[in-house]
Amino acid sequence: MTRWRRPHPITGELVYVAVVLPLGVAGSTWFLYQIFSDEWPPSPFVAWPIFLVCAWLGGGWRMSRAGVFISDEGIRIRTIFRTRTLPWSSVARIDSWPTRASGFPRQTEAIWVLTRDNKPIETPLVSAQKRWGSSAPRVALTNADYHQALQTLREAHLRALGSGTAPDQPERQSDTSGN
């Protein structure tokens, strides 16, 4: 069985979501009890609050699980809407580039994974130093934690490939508009 671990510390935001989520479950349970206890069978309008509560709980759960995970087999990139697992053999390099929103680069730095077929994949790991300006839920790391996570990811990639030298790392790109 593969053991996945985070190359970055758990942030205060992730802890906050983990604390608020159980409170939300308790509040939602009470709310739904109040709806169902007054009238049985409930009216068709009850479906809307149930949907909202389930969406809120599901989103909170996914936010608490966001981040990057590594194992001997590969790298797992988990965002609020999607989880991607890539074997190390399909990863060309790991780099730090500006985040993108609506196709435009932002000032916030994020860790990107470039696959062997030149497909860039943005991870949710961003430097908290310039975090604002991004609309997607992110895992904001301090500058030191961000660079440590980037270094840990690069080292894990090298270990998995069995190489002692870094693959060609082009100079940092300030604009990833071609990606």
Disulfide bonds with the S-S distance in Angstrom:
none
